[in-house]
């Protein structure tokens, strides 16, 4: 639930993820985004300069606000004892609290326009501004120089771009000043090496042993895998047996619920997916294509990556729908994979996102200023992100300055996308399975780090990201984020994986053709879908819990099988050896899926999966979830204007480990009409669940009145923080008009009293007594709000409460308090200036009115108004009447285009004059 507090009145601090130095260009101070250039450009041999008139397609990413607060929230979302545990934000809630401010966004757009660029797309939801202009304009505006490389088709800025100092912490990344960076499908290099070897890929359709029809759980009984040229090869059933997934699948835990997002840059042959499923007895895949860029790029050389991801994700979570987010290199804003990731995060429809790609040649700010904010948003929304850590071992890949392709590095590198703290990085293993006579795997064997000559699992220490808290004390003391976090089978030889590929437009089952961390990552994406289904909720970034389980050092308790043999040295680069416990070659190891999934949610920690949308005081309700105990009690946080009060703990009247029945005493106050429910297992160290929110109403049978609408506007939570729940109905009550309250349980036999609490001397006006008759029914109350006299409420915040008279005339049973602003609708119709005095005409003004004063200055638009840190208006107003006020030109204002916006408390959008043309004028 989002806060409605006006963005222009909220204080916000922004942390920029790059280091800056300052410079002065004439009278304008600028800063250099030192990490906003490809690092390899400094060591590459320039062959000239790009044509100064050549057009560039560029994009600016704006940074997040309140990053420190966001990081604290993300951490608390994974702490069971926190009230924010698993309280995921919606997209609008995230943007309201942490997205770029509207004024900063407008200021950057204005600055770009002033530099002569053409704005072709400004997307506040994506934090991006897309623009175009020739090379010379980019060099001038950003104070940088550009050079050409290779055959002259590659270009990059060779020094850091300069931006106005006011945009420090506002602009986090600039894209398009180079074309060196590119995504690559992780299996590509290894795949090409394998396909050029002799007798390693069976290009003909395989004839596999017969399999029985699916059983009642939807799984095939015996889809056997046979020799496909490389010896016995893993099929889906082998995976499920080897990693102990079968018990979960047989019990119906197959990954149901919302979707997994798979990102890609190539379409795929649908019949290959169908063939894979039919060959191995899997249920039909449910795949929805989502175009991150238009049009559909069609099938290209990265099709194999899409097929491998889609097939093996489905093998691990056969009940999960999949959304395939498809980017197009020809029309991408940043690049096709980045666009697909961004769309998947912003759509927020899938609880898990799978990425089997990497990048080479990108500037550091691409990872820290573009991807990192996206991944932080995903974590806050409860999305789990899995990134394949790479198939070139500790060398990873770098940009080849001669060919401008991604090639194996010559020193240690990691896939920095997977090293982001809000991502789970997946490494690879290899093993020689034990098969029965039919070619079916019969159980697990020890695994080693994947390193079979065709590739090796990526791993090492990040050069960009510091060590997150969950890694402290359990990973090498290098101060950096270490990867991978976990691993799974990846070798093309040991054991090799069946895939259905597109061979000349024909779907063909191939053995040993699918391999690499491109197989391991979708397997782990599927595992977390099983967790989400079992717990009835999203898991978010799993790393905190993953590292807690890994630190146990006991596979029987954690479901993590330690990998302690092998290394990821590759391409002449010395890598890291597997060790007992965590290591930079295999992370915490590989999964025993049944144990890991069932152990992921601590048995002592209760989980709420569902409560009713409306809870009645004086009635009962059920809480569905997991891990409830005989010692469970319920915290009942009722929202009030001064914060939440705990009307619990409430005890259950009926109990099972998955459901509690709770009776709510009629003495519990209704507060503002909202409640947060939390289960506490008092017999398990007071382990606390996540919280779940609901509307709180009175039971009419218990004689409790409830307000549900005011003048037809429905009750609506305006913030997940009860201290902001001071504006439950989005309407304004005008003095001297009729007010109609809708609801339930009104005493139409004896009558009711209506109190209106307000910002007035006595604290309230009324009560307004309404007797049975035309103005009162059990579901409606009508009365006139005074427009004159002592009972006239002032303009400002108000709160309505109904009390039933009762047969004893006690008025003891009270409704919820519904907050609503009072006063005329506020508007600005004209702004005039005489000397240093500015006069504003309009409607709805009062002594509580505050203004924003937007003033165009050399660096962009700034707001000189709003509220100060002390909560007082920065610009004092002289209010003449409800239709006019004046003020003195504020300090710091300069002549030029300006704008006045008037706001009345509680400073929410519908008590603001908005952006009507009447507020615009030119300051003299």
Order of alpha helices (4+ residues) and beta strands (2+ residues): beta-beta-beta-alpha-alpha-alpha-beta-beta-alpha-beta-beta-beta-beta-beta-alpha-alpha-alpha-beta-alpha-beta-alpha-beta-alpha-beta-beta-alpha-beta-beta-beta-beta-beta-beta-beta-beta-beta-beta-alpha-alpha-alpha-beta-beta-alpha-beta-beta-beta-beta-beta-beta-beta-beta-beta-beta-beta-beta-beta-beta-beta-beta-beta-beta-beta-beta-beta-beta-beta-beta-beta-beta-beta-beta
